[in-house]
Amino acid sequence: MDAKQFPVTHTDAEWRKLLTPEQYQIMRGHGTERPGSCALNYEKRAGSFACAGCGQTLFVSNTKFESGTGWPSFNDPVPGAVETSEDNSYGMRRVEVHCSRCGSHLGHVFPDGPPPTHQRYCINGVAMNFKPE
């Protein structure tokens, strides 16, 4: 992922100005928010979830489900909105999810979600903004 050029790019200093310290740590530093700490985990209204770094729509509310993990979970992203890469940090093999437009780290995807995709996109809430319909 580091070698890829994304359509939206910023210097490190610009990212630090655009994002809150928590967003920067998660989205640019590949961190994770505390489970249950973000209001978007509890968001039930119709609408869309966009990348906090560049505004690209990532998920829509009808793909959100309660996973019990403490993070907003979705079973399908907007087509082309996210990309994945292998993440071998912390002695685990996981699939990282990042924004296809700016490369910001969003979370991870796991193969234990509900039908029809059976995917669970486990996304850090602070990495997104919600836009109600």
Secondary structure as GFF3:
##gff-version 3
##sequence-region A 1 133
A	DSSP	alpha_helix	12	18	.	.	.	ID=ss1
A	DSSP	alpha_helix	21	27	.	.	.	ID=ss2
A	DSSP	three_ten_helix	39	42	.	.	.	ID=ss3
A	DSSP	beta_strand	47	51	.	.	.	ID=ss4
A	DSSP	beta_strand	57	60	.	.	.	ID=ss5
A	DSSP	three_ten_helix	61	63	.	.	.	ID=ss6
A	DSSP	beta_strand	64	65	.	.	.	ID=ss7
A	DSSP	beta_strand	73	74	.	.	.	ID=ss8
A	DSSP	beta_strand	82	87	.	.	.	ID=ss9
A	DSSP	three_ten_helix	89	91	.	.	.	ID=ss10
A	DSSP	beta_strand	94	99	.	.	.	ID=ss11
A	DSSP	beta_strand	105	110	.	.	.	ID=ss12
A	DSSP	beta_strand	120	123	.	.	.	ID=ss13
A	DSSP	three_ten_helix	125	127	.	.	.	ID=ss14
A	DSSP	beta_strand	128	132	.	.	.	ID=ss15
###
